[in-house]
Amino acid sequence: MKSLFAAARTCLDASSPEAKLASTFDVAAAFARGELVIDAAAPAPEPIHMPGRPARPTLVHPRELPRRGFGSNEGRAAFIHAVAHIEFNAIDLAWDAVYRFRGMPTEYYADWVSVANDEARHFSLLRARLKEFGHDYGDFDAHNGLWEMAEKTAHDGLARMALVPRVLEARGLDVTPGMIVKLRALGDDATADILEVILREEVAHVAAGSRWYRWHCERAGIEPRARFRELLHEYATGVLHKPFNTEARLEAGFDIEELESLLAAAD
């Protein structure tokens, strides 16, 4: 049987959107059928400084990205592209969680394979919508913040679970409801409907991060709330922005004390 880790690496290395989606859907289906083994004797993970990705979009500093309103089709296309880019990165983040961290329970790998499959489906929906605006993925510049955090936490599964799902990806829980309201006000129900699907499923993704963050803490004998505060201070300065979607974050496994820590760390 093929190793799940080798299959995850294939997905990470795929550079075109078409190849990454096809690999992701194929591997997720094979895993669900029990055709991939979680191989304790597999070679150790190799460093991945950048996963496979297309030549475009051009990656720039977030400050270099122009601010566009929703009022024009071009502005709305740029917004859809930005969300699609987040989802494309999220495919790689899920596969890296599988590939990078060894010796975890089977349920851990099942969670992140499922997340990768969801993120690929989200990207497919957004890319199709973007094409309806006369654009494609790569037509607008983007930033690399999500993968940069993956690199910073590659050495520590606890930090990865705390900071990528529960800080960076959870940002979508905060901002997406407002975006849906704006899109519906503009009569763009097609895009809003896609965001509704993404928002609903991202709660479960962030919840997986919460679950495995606490698993790591319990295994290491670490108090999770205090460590979360420390990690926010160490890694997330300038990343957190109010307001937070309290209801969605509670559903995604945060508790009130953690939300207070987020508020204290946010600007």
C-alpha positions, 0 to 999 in steps of 0.5 A, a space after each residue: 500500500 502507498 504511504 499517506 505521507 508520500 501521497 501528501 507530498 505529491 499534493 504539496 509538490 503539484 504546481 498547477 491548480 489543476 494538478 493540485 486539485 486532481 491530486 487532492 481529490 484522488 488522495 482524499 478518496 484513496 484515504 477514505 477507501 483505506 488504500 493509504 497506510 500511515 507508515 511509521 517507518 516512512 522517511 522523515 519529512 523533508 523541508 518544504 520552503 515553498 509548496 508547488 504553485 503556479 508562476 502567477 499570482 505574483 506574491 507581494 507584501 500585503 501592504 503592496 496589495 491595492 484596496 478595492 471596493 465591491 462597487 465594480 466588477 473588477 473590485 469584486 473579482 479581486 476580492 474573489 481572487 483573494 479568497 481563492 488564494 487563501 483557499 489554495 494556500 489552505 490546501 497546502 497547509 492541510 497537506 503539510 499538517 499531514 506530511 510534516 507531523 508524524 506519530 499522530 493518531 489516525 483521527 488526526 490524519 483523517 481530519 486534515 485529509 478531509 480539510 484538504 479535500 474541503 479546501 480544494 472544493 472551496 477553491 474550485 467553487 471560487 475559481 469557477 465564479 472568478 471565471 464568470 467575471 472574466 478572470 482566472 486565478 493568478 490575474 491579481 497579486 497576492 501575499 504569502 502570509 499563510 505559508 510563512 506561518 507554516 514555515 515558522 511552525 514547521 518544528 512544532 505541531 502544537 504551535 502549528 495547530 494553535 496559530 494556523 487554524 486558530 489564528 490565521 484561518 479563523 480570521 475568515 470566521 470574523 470577516 466572512 459574515 460581513 462580506 456576505 451581507 455586502 454581496 447580498 446587498 449588491 445582488 451578488 447572491 452567487 458569490 455570497 452562497 459560495 461564502 456561506 458554504 465556506 463559512 459553515 465548513 471553516 468552523 469545523 476546520 478551526 475546530 479541528 485545530 482546537 481539538 489537536 492543539 489541546 491534544 498536544 497540550 495534554 500530551 505535553 502537560 501544558 496548560 493550553 490557555 496560558 500557552 495560547 497567550 504566549 504563542 500569540 505574543 510570540 508569533 501573532 503580533 500585528 496579525 490579529 484584528 478586531 472584531 471577532 465572531 464570538 459565536 463562530 469561534 465558540 463553536 470552533 472550540 475557543 473558550 471565553 478565556 481564549 477569546 479574551 486573550 485574542 482581544 488583548 492581543 488584537 489591535 
